[in-house]
Amino acid sequence: MAAEESYKAIFSDIITVIDRDRETLVKVVRDALIRAVADSRPAVIAEYERLRDETKNKFMQDTNGPLDRHKCAACFMIAAMAKLDIAEIEQNPLTPKLTKERIAIGFGLSVLISMIREDRNKNAKLIAFLDKTNDKFVFPDTLCDEEPYFRNWMLCLYYGYADNSLHVLSLSNTLFLIEVFNRERAAQLKG
């Protein structure tokens, strides 16, 4: 998929997820977030491309080769945290806490799912599993507290960004482990 097509698909996916979130987002917040995501698109893409190139230069022997899907997804997550401009929306008392983090994770998971689907032969079981879950990854149960994994991950992004300690390799490892967890669930499916 060409870069512009990929960007268009990723942003369309995020906007669709926001638009369908009737459970946690009231209409005025949904509409404002959709506008903000669309308006922030050029800045998020530019930051993603900067992070992608920086990651290639620092961590790859062949800097002309593609990044793996987990690093691409992590770069998008950090770019969204840095460039998605929703500060004014977050001041609205109707906006749930950790909204930017939820959207950033959405970017990462969208990229991951898109890239998994590009290689249908290699990922057939996982794709069948994602089809059954409506393109939603399943997260492990937490062991040490009552909060769900997804909320803990949003908090990790919040504090990591606030401390300027989000790192592509750490986030890509988390994304890799989520994929592995879902591959294990997919392997348990019959037929």
N, C-alpha and C positions, 0 to 999 in steps of 0.2 A: 504494500500500500504506500503510495506516495505521501510525503510529509504533510502537505496541505490537506489531503483527504483524511489522513490519520488525525490531524488536529481537529478538523471539522467533526469527525465521528466522536472523538473524546469529549469535546465541548457539548455536542448534541446530547450525548449520553448523560453528562452531568446535569444539564438543564432539564432533561426528561426526569431524572431521579428527583430533582428538587420539585418539579411541577407535580409529581405523583405523591409527594410526601404530605398527605393530608392529615396524617396522625400527629406530627410534631410541629408542622409549620402552618400558621394561619395564612390566608390568601395574600394579605398585604406584605407579609414577610417573604412568602414564596415569590411574588412578583418582583420585589426589590432585589432578592438574591439572583433571580434569573437575569435581571438587567445588569447587576454587578458582575456576574460571571461573564456575560457577553462583553461588557465594557472592559473588563480586565484581561480579555483574551490576548491582545498583543503583548502586554507586559508579562503575562504568565508564560507565553510561548518563548519570548525572548530570554526570560530567566531560565526556563527549561533548557533551551539550546546552550546557554552559557554554562549551566551546571553539567549538561551532557558532555560538552567539549572539555571542561575542566576534569571531569571524571575520567574520560578517555586518556587525557594527557598524563594524569597522575597514576592511573592504575592499570592501563592496558599497554602491552608491548606493541600491538598493531593499532595505532591511533586512528587508522582509516577504517577499521572494522566496526561493526555495529556493537552497541552495548547489549548485554543480555536484558531480558524483559524486566527482571527485578530491579536492576539499576535504572532503567528507563522510567519505571513506575515510581521509584524513589525520587528521582530528579523531578518528576512532575509534582509529587507531593510537596517537596520543599519549595518548588517554584510557586505553587498555589499558596502555601503559607506566607511566602514573602511578598507576593504581588497581587493576591486577590484582595481587592479593596472593599471590605464590608464593615469598616469601623463604625460608620454612621448607623448601619442596620443593626449592628450588635448593641447599640445604645437603646434600641427599642425594647421595652420590657417584654414584648411578645416573642422576641427572638430567643430560642433556646440557647443555653450556654454551650460552648464548644462547637458552634456552628461552622466556623472556618475549618476547624480540625476535621469535622465530619465530611466537609466538602473536599478537603485535601486527601483524605483517605479514599473518597469516592473517585478522585482523579487517579490515584495509584491503582485501585482495583479495576477501574475501567481499562487502563493501559494493560494491565496484566491479563485480563480476560480477552481483550482484543488480540493480543499477541499469542495467547494460547490457541485461540480459534484460528489464527493464520496457519498453524501447522496441525491440520485436522488428523492426519495419519498418525502422528506421534502422540497426540493428545486425545484420542477418540474416547477413552473411558472417562477422562476428566470432563470433556465437553458434554458427554451424555449426562454426567452428574450435574454440571452447571445448567443444562437444559431443564433438569428436574427441579432445580432450586431457583429457577428464573434468574439465572446469571448472578446469583448471590453466593459468596463463599460462606462456608460454615466455619465458625470460630470455636476453639477449644473452651471447655469450662475452665474457670479460674480455680486455683487450689487454695489460695491464702486469704481471699476476701470474698465478699458477697457481690461485688460489682462485676458486670459482664466484661468479657475480654475486650469487646469493642470500645466500651467506655474507658477502660484502662489505657487502651491504645490512643484514644483521643487525648487523654490527660498526658500521656507520654509526649505527644506532638506539641501540646500546649506548653508544657514546661521545657521541653527541648528547644523549642523556638524562642521562648522567653530568655533562656540561658545561652542562646546562640550555640547550641550543641547538637543540632540535628545533623546527621551525617549520612550521606548517600549509602555507604557500605552497611551501616547498621540498619537503616530502613530496608535496604534491599534484602538483607538477611531475614528480617521479619517477614517480608513479603514471600520470600522463598519458603520459609517454614509454614506459612499459611497455605501456600500452594501444596506443599508436601502433605500437610494435614488433610487437605481436600482430596488429594490423590489417593490417600489411604481410605478415605470414606468412599471414593469412587470405586476402588478395587473391591469393596465389600458388596457392591450392588450386584444383583443377579441379573443375568441376561444382558 
